[in-house]
Amino acid sequence: MDRYPSPDELLGCDHEIHVVKFQDSMGRWLFRKQCKKCGRMVESGRFLSYSEVQNKNVPLRDTDLEKRTRNWLKNRYEELRLARMAEWRRDYENHLLSPGWKSLRKLILNRSGGVCEREGCDRMAVHIHHLTYERLGREDLSDLLALCFDCHNEIHGGKLDHG
C-alpha cells in the first residue's frame, strides 16, 4: 500500500512565515515561526531567542488557525483511509468472484476433506478463511483455512452474514 501524503503535501501550502509568540506552561514567552496561511509551526524543533525577535512587534500565535488546519487534515486523512478501505474491499470482492479463487477454494476444501480445519471441530467446512491478506490474489495454501460457518463467524467476532 502506498504511503499517505504528508500534511504539507495535502495542504499544498507554500508557508508564508512570520514570527509569533506564545506562553509556555511556566508563563515564559516563547517565539516560533508560524505559517500565516495554514497555521502550522515551521522549523518545529527550534525556538527563537529573545535577541532574534527583540524590538519587533510580534503577534500572538494563531491557535484557531492551527486547530482549523488540524481538523481539516484529520478529516482529509479519514477520507483517504475510507477510500482505501473501499478500494481494498472492491478488489477483495472481485478476487472472490475470480476463476482463480474458485479453483483455490476447491483445493482448500479438498485438502480439508470437507471438514472444518479448526482444531476440535468436525462440522462441514463451508467457508475459506484468510489467515493473512498480504498475498491477496496470490495466496499460499498455508494462508487459508477451510472452516464451518460457526468457527468462521467466531473468528470474525460474530460479524458474518448467514447469507
Secondary structure, 3 states (H helix, E strand, C coil): CCCCCCHHHHHCCCCCEEEEEEECCCCCEEEEEEECCCCCEECCCCCECHHHHCCCCCCECCHHHHHHHHHHHHHHHHHHHHHHHHHHHHHHHHHHCCHHHHHHHHHHHHHHCCECCCCCCCCECCEEEECCCCCCCCCCHHHEEEECHHHHHHHCCCCCCCC
